């Protein structure tokens, strides 16, 4: 597969940082460590990426799990061959096994832009920044190129994930899946059957908000793929080899931690991340043009009539009154009063029910045993048969991100 350097150009700066440089410089290694004989010993490892100079996103299990003896590991973040800092967890999402770490010491590294689901297109070019495996030479990651192949759901979780052809080794769980501009579209998690999977990045937006972290968020598709090597016309040809940046030949992560020396010959933790079963969903020709916003809109909180409004998908822009009784969403016109097209295979015949509880002044939603699930805007999958309250302005999606709704007062 072709490998290429990606250049970002801007009208305001002729020395704009290349996308590949941004990918490399913002990618970090994250260790789960324990204290042994007064020294800090790594027992697990994952990847991560910088949101700003003090905050890193990573895989929760890789950095902050427990050893076989039950000892809690503490995260240490390493960038290149100079920057290293202890860190603490300030937010976590069990569904996506994602954590936000706050560094004790700031790193002078570029902050990344989050590219939510609405900016992503099927079959676009994507990239990973891979640190070498233990024992391999090099101190910085190399860039691997691939394509976005589809969207899948994690069988035992509420999370959704991208399936890609970009390669990933075991050192990169928790690292970023990038678009061609160097923006983060996903969080790498595992490789299965030769394909790499990355959690959709959107649930992270709520984590950043709850942690009080201001992050850059892209509003549209990157709009560019990797630059192809120049044709054989006498011009200088772009290298098609996987690029490397920085010095090579040194031991992997040769850095002295502030508290103690990192031991290079460490054993990986035997505590393994759950190998979730992946089940393919219907793959649209192009991903949904919108994503569930995390905050209610003011327009839906000031009225007097309870209603269900489509945010994206088949019923986008349409409102349905809920003051006359519950509304059942599904494909079976005999059982549902909000009926979806027969080809909407991610939606069950009787998928979910939404109602207005007047005495309590709240909306209620219940999954009716759907195959592909009903999800809150946070990415949490509802337990079938158990009703949940939704505040005015609350949002949810059914089956996948293509059909989204908001409960509101109109």
N, C-alpha and C positions, 0 to 999 in steps of 0.2 A: 504494500500500500504506500502511496506517495506520502512523503513527509515534507512539510514546508513551513517557512517562517511567515508569520502574519504581521503586517504592519498596519497600525492605526494612524491615519492622518487627520489633522484638524486644521481648520482655517486659522485658528489663533496661535498655533504653536508649531513651528517647523521642525521641532525636535521632540515631537510627541513620542512617548514611550511605546515600544512595540508591544503587541498583544502577547507575544511569546515571552518577552521579558517580564511582563506583568504576571503571567501564569507562574513562571519560575520563582520570581522574587516573593510572591505572596503565598506560596505553598510552603508548609512547614511539616516537620516530623513531630509527632506527639507520643510521648512515652508514659506508660503507667509504671510508677516506681514504688519501691518499698525501701525501708531503711534496714541495712544489714551490716553489722559490725561498724556502725557509725558512718557508713557510706550509703549513698543513694544508688540503688540497684534497679535497672530497668527490667521489668518482667513481661511487659506487653508493649506493642507499638502499633500506631496507626498514622494516617495522614491528617492534614488539616489545612485551613486557609485563613488568611487574615481578613477581618472585617474592617478593622482600623488598627492603630498602633498598639492597642492594649487588649484586643479581643480576637479570639480564634474560634472557629467552628471545627468540630471534629466528631469522630465516632465515640459514642458514650462508652461502649464496652471496651474499646481499645485503650482508652485513657483512664477510665475511672471505675473499673470493675473490682472484683475481689480475686485473690489468689486461691489455690486449692485449700489452703489452711484457713481461709476466711478473712485474711488481712486485706483491708481496703487499700487500693493503690492510689497514689497521688500523681496528678499530671505534671509533666515537665515538657516544655515546648522548645524545640531546637530549630533554628533557621540558618541554613548555610553552615559555615565553619566558624562563625563569630557570635551569633546571637543565641542565648539560652536563658530560660527563665522558668521558675516554678509558676504554677497557675492554680486557680480554683474554679469549680463549676458554679456558674451563676444562673444557668437555665438548662433544662434538659427536656427532651421529648422521647418518651419510651417507645412510641409507635414507630418513629424513624431512627431510633437509636442515636439521636443527635444531641450534642452538648455545645453550649457556648462557654468558653473559658475566658477568665480575666487574668491577664499576665501580671505578675508582680513588677516586672521591668518591661518598659515599652520597647518595641522593635521599630526601627526605621524602615518600614516595608510599605509597599503601596497598598492602599485600601481597594477592595474589589467591589464591583457593582453587581447587585443581584438582578438576574433576568428571570422574572416569573413566567409561569406557564403560558400566559397570553402572548409572550414574545417568541415562543418556540414554534418551529415548523418541522414537520416530519421530514426525515432524510437529510436534515441539515448537517453540516460538518461539525464535529465536536472533538474536544481534546481533553487529555488527562496529563497531569504532571507527575511523573513516577520517580520516587526515590529508589536508588539501587537496593537490592536485597542485601542482607548482612553478608559480608565477605566480598562483595563486589566493590570495585574501585569507584571513586567519585563521591562528592559531597553535596551535589545539587541534583535536582530532578531533571529528567529528560522529558520531552513532549511526545506524546503518542496521539496520532490522529485516527478518527473513525467517523462513523455516521450514526445518526439517531435512527433506530430501527422500529421503534414502536413504544407503546405505553402498556404496562402490565400492572396488576394488582398483587400485593403480597398476601398470600392465602391466610396467614394467621395474624394479620395486622390490618389496621385501617389505612395504611399508607399506600400511595401509588408511586410507581417508579418508571424511569426510562430504561429501555433496553438499547444498548449501543454496541458497536463493533470496536470501540476504542479499548485498548488493552489496559489491564490493571493488575498489579501484583499485590501480594498480601500486605505490603507495607503501606498501601494507599487507601485503605478503608477509612472513610471520613474526609478524604481529600475532595477537591472540587472537580466537577464536570463542567468544562468551559465551552462557550460558543466561540466563534471566530474573532470576536472583539475582546476576548479575555474576560467576559462576564460569566458569573456562576449561574448555571441553569439547574444543577443537581449536586447531590452529595453522594459520592461513590460508596457502595456498600459491599458488593461481593461479585464474584465471577461464578457462573453456573453454566454448564454445558457449552463452554466456549464463548459465551456472551458475557458482557459486563453490565451490571445494573447500578443505577444511581437513583436515590430518592428524589422526587420532584422537590424543588427548593422552597416552594411557597409556604409550608408550615413554619419554616425558619423565620419568616417575616413577623409572625406574631411573637416568637421568642425574642427577636431583636427589639420589638416594641415594648414588651413587658420588662425587658432588661434595661430599657432607657437608652438603647444604642441607636443612633441615627446612621442609617446605611443608605448608600446610593441604590436606587431601584430603576432599572431600565423600563421605558414605556413602550418600546417597539422592538421588532426583530432586528438583530444585528445587521442583516442585509448584505453580508459578504461571506464568501467562503475562502478557503486557503488560496493564495495566489499560485497559479499553475507554473511549473517550470517554463522558462521561455523556449520557444521553438528553435530548432537548429538552423538559425539564420545568421550565425556569426556573432550574435550578441552573447554576453556572458550568461551562462546557464546557472539557474538556481540549484543549489545542492538538494538532492532528494533524500539524503541520509538524515536519520534522526539527529537533530541538532543538540549539542551540549553547550552549556554555558558555565563559566567559572573554571577553576582549577580541577584537574583530575589526578588520579593516582594516589590520593591520600586515603587513609582508612575512613570507613563510613562514619560520619558524624564524629570527627576527632575534636571534641570540645569538652572543656572542663566546666562543669556546672558550678553555679555559685555556691551550692551547698556541699557538693562532693563530685568526684570524677565519675563520668558515665563509664560503666563497664561494657566494652564492645561485645565481648563474647557472652551474651546473655541468652537465657533460654526463653522462648516464647511462652506466655502463659498457657496452661492447658485448658483454661476456661475459654471455650469457643463460643463465638456468636452463633445464635440459633440459625440453622440453615433453613430459612423459610422456603416453602414450596411456592413456586411462581406459576400462576395460571394466566394464560394469554386472554386478553379481552379483544373485543371487536376493535380493529385499528382503523380510525378514520383516515380519509385521504389527506386531511390536514387537521392539525390540532385545533381545539376550540379557540376562538378569537378573544375570549375573555377568561379571567380567573376570578375566583371568589374574593372580593375585597374583605379585609379583616374588620372594618368598622362599619356600623350602620350609617345610612345616609340620612341627613336631617329631614329630607323630604318625606321619609316614611315614618316619622315619629310624631307628627303633629296633628294628624287627622282624627276622625272619630269612628270610622268604619274599618273593622279588621279585614285584611285582604292578604292574598298570596300573589306575589308578583314574580314573573319570570325574569331572571337576570341574564341568562345566556341559554342557548339551545332552542328547541322547538317552540317554546312559549316565551321567548325573549320579548320584553316590553308589554306583555299582556298581564292584566290583573284579574283575580277571581275572588269574589266575596266569600268570607268565612263566617259571616254572622248568621247564616242560615243553616249551619251544620258543618260537619267534617268534610274534607275533600280527600278522596282517595286517588293517588297517582299510580298509573300503571298502563300496561298495553291492552288489557282486556276490557273492552267497552261495556261488557256485562257487569264487571265488578268495580270499575273505576269511573269517576266522573271527570277526571282530568286525564284524557286518553292520549297515549303516545303512539307514534307510527309503528307498524308491525316490524319494520326493519331496525328499530331501536333495541338491538339485542342486549345491551347492557342493562336495560330496564325490565323488571319482572312484570308479570301480568297484574299482580297486586303488589306494588312495590312499597309504598309507605302511605301514611295518613297524617294530615295536618288539620288541626282544629283550633278554635278560639275558646279559651276558658274565661267567660265573662266575669264571674265572681272574683276570680283571682287576677284578672286583667293581664293574662299572659297567653302566649301561643303554646301549643303542645304538638310534638311530632313523635311518630312511632313507626319504626321499620316493621313491615308485615311479613318478615321472613324472606326478604329478597335475596337473590343469588349474589348480586354484585354490591350490595350494601347501600346504606344511606349515611351520609357523612356531614358533620358540622363543618363550618368554614375553617376550623382549626385542623381538619384532617381526621378528627376522631370518628371512628365508625360506631354507629349506634348498635346496641344489642337488640336483636329482634324481639318483639313482644314487650319491650320495656319503654314506656313513654318518657319523653324528655321535654322539659320546658324550654321554650325559645323566647328570648326577650324581643320586644318590639325592635325591628331593624335587624334581627338575627338572620343569618344566611346559612344555606345548606346546599348540597348537591347529591344527586342520586345516580348510582351506577358508575359514573365517571365524571370528569370535570366538564363535560359538554353540556349538561343540563343542570342549571343552577337557579336557585330561588331565594326570595327574601320575604319574610313576614313583616307586615307593616300596617300602619294606620293611615287611611286615606280619607 
